[in-house]
Amino acid sequence: MSSTDTPSIERKPADLGHDTAVHAVPKVPGLYRCRLPDHWNYISPCGGVLMTVALRAMKRELGEDGLVLLSATTIFCQALQPGDLDVEVLVLRRGDSAAQVRASVRNAAQPGPGLEVTATFVREREGPDVHGIRMPDVPPPLEALEAANRRNAGSPTTLNIHHNWDFANAVGEPLGQPGWSAGPAHSGFWYRYRVSQCDSNGILDPLALPPIADTMPPALTRRLGPTHERLLMPSLDLTVYFIAPAEGEWILVESFAERARAGSCVASANLWDCRGQLVARAAQTMTLRKRRRA
């Protein structure tokens, strides 16, 4: 067993909103700081969680002026470690109907950025409401979770981040189970934060979406099948389009691996709430690396 496969210490679920909160650094315009614990680690902190940190700082910089997040793109430059994070925010443009913002995130005293994020915020207005695709036919989240709990009974939680949400397979046969086989490059999982990220009206914080959007590798794993060597698939970038408010705790992340070649993979995901509403879309590129053997 390698060091990266060692089970983590059992811990209570963490609160994403609390752990990704930022505060302004006094007398330094546009600089914010977050103390991110290791609760959100795979091997290092989840890229989607780091994206959420940057977006929180952007929202703080813009203030409460009625602008809502529409889209954001993150480029992952180098691995960050949990602990103190500095977020430098620059408002590129602020107009009556939209604002574009850039943020750079790094560990305190680290040379060079760990990630760069650009985001667009808009003021909502009247317009057509069109639905171009439908949610796939999948089992309800609690039914899927019950089946997952039966399959995984007694199995340890091996990654820190997995203590923080319930998740259950919803598309295709479960990966990693005895007898599973290769299939389409398509996967789907229900996710629910164990510490609620919903407001008093039951609307999920949109900044809770990037961490669960950053979960596309199973689509490629399904296509490769059980006989292919296991791969690490760290993100090179991640884009999220925030389409509509998500009602309820559960989100279905339906992922597709459209193409893998030459050591990289391009993937995308649709994020659905329990009403069957498309609430976000995401896309990313991943680099494919062989796992180190002990």
C-alpha positions, 0 to 999 in steps of 0.5 A: 500500500502506498502512502497515498492509499493510507486510510485517513483518520476518522473525523467529523464532516467539515463545513465548506462555507466555514472552511473557505471563508475569507477575510480582507487583509487590512491596508492591502487593497484587493488582498484576502486570506483564508485558512484552509484545513486539510479536511478538503484534501484528496492528496492535496486540496481539491481544486474545486474547493480552492476555486471556491475560496477564490470566488468568495474573495471575488464576491467580497471585493465586488460587495453586495450590489446585486451581481450574481455569478455566471461563469468561472474558469480556473487554471491550476498552476502548481499544487497548494497545501492546506493552511494560509492562502493569500487571494489577490483580487483584481476587478477587470471591469465593472459595468451596469450589467456585468463585472469581470474579476480575476483572482490569484491564489497561493500559499502564504510566502509561496513564489508564484500562483497556485491557481488563477481564476477569472469570473463573470458576474451579471445582473439578472434581467428578463429573457427567455427560459429554455431547457435544451436537455433533460436529466437522465433517468436515475434512481432517487438519491436516497435509494442510490445512497442506501444501495451504496451503503450496502455495497460499501459496508465496513469499507474505510473512508480513505480520503479526507474529502470523502468525510464531508459528503454523501455520494452514490452511484446513479449511472451505470454499474458501480465502479470497482465492484466484483465483476464490473466491466468497461462501458460508455465514458459516462458516469453519474453520482449524487452528492450531498454535503453532510454539513448543509450548504443551503440557506433558510429557503433551501437554496444551495450556495452556488459556491458549493458547486465547484468542489462536486463539479471537480469529480469527472475522472470516473467517466474515463475510468468506466470507459477504460475498464477494470483491466487498465492500469489505474491512473491519477487524473489531476485537473489542469483547468476547470470551468463552471457555468452557474445556470440556475439556483439549485433547490435542495441538498442533493446534486447529480453530477453527470460526467462525460469523458469526450476524448483522451489521448497523448496523456490528457483527457477532456471531460464535461459534466451536467449538474442537476438538482432534485427537481431535474433542473440543470443548475450548472455545467462544467468542463475540464482538462486532466493530465493522466499519470500512472500511479506510483507503485509501492 
